[in-house]
């Protein structure tokens, strides 16, 4: 099937100047659209990387902004180069989305085949012993860090959700407790928190105070997403698990839910996943778990 051909604009100029105009058009759109700040930032970075590649030595795509045929050829070549560099499929597909949006600002509607994303296998959850070591290490660092780890481990918060928490998002009584998480796309979900997490969050609030404002504070003010990540990295190092990241604690939360009997719909609701397919990854047992099932059934 022949692709739609859009005539080259007579004032297009050389490839570098046209690429610069395309980037500017994308930035103007992203600065006023409803995409999250993190997504807009990533799209700008991806588009800038593409333009740098396009205008680099040895790249012959002078018609990259001339029409749909030239644009699709250029982006397909860029996609191939990213695959050869062994970039992650999700990263490549994010770039394709950014470039599709950039070209749309110029009236060029391109269609590019997405990179294949392999189905994830067994989530990288902490074992029970590893989780215990992490919680003990966090407790030794102080009430705030213990509470941060508790929110990630016992509420399944994403790192950005953890960083956004305000004191008013916490509701704890003598016997119950919930936490309100502000997720992707301005979605808000309320998650119950078990006694262990309630005790650690309460201990931090006793030090911080109950006044409104950011839940996590330090010597320089409220913790950012980077600050949350740094806390988790430090706790991981102390627990002999260097490189520990918040998403691994979220994986651990989801895995514990499944091990405890939660079904896929419950996991989806608690983790704030948009799709059941995303939650289903936690129901793909790994090799060790499969072996344990076989041993138990045929013992």
Protein Blocks (a to p, Z undefined) as FASTA:
>chain_A
ZZddddddfklopmklmmmmmmmmmmmmmmmmcbdfklmmmmmmmmmmmmmmmmmghiac
fklmmpmmlmmmmmmmmmmmmmmnopafklmmmmmmmmmmmmmmnopacddddddddddd
ddddddfklmmmmmmmmmmnojklmmmmmmmmmnopafklmmmpcfklpccdfkbccddd
ddehhiacdddddfklmmmmmmmmmmnopaecdfbdcfkocadfklmmmmmmmmmmmnop
ghiafklmmmmmmmmmmmnopafklmmmmnopabfklmmmmmmccfklmmmmmmmmmZZ
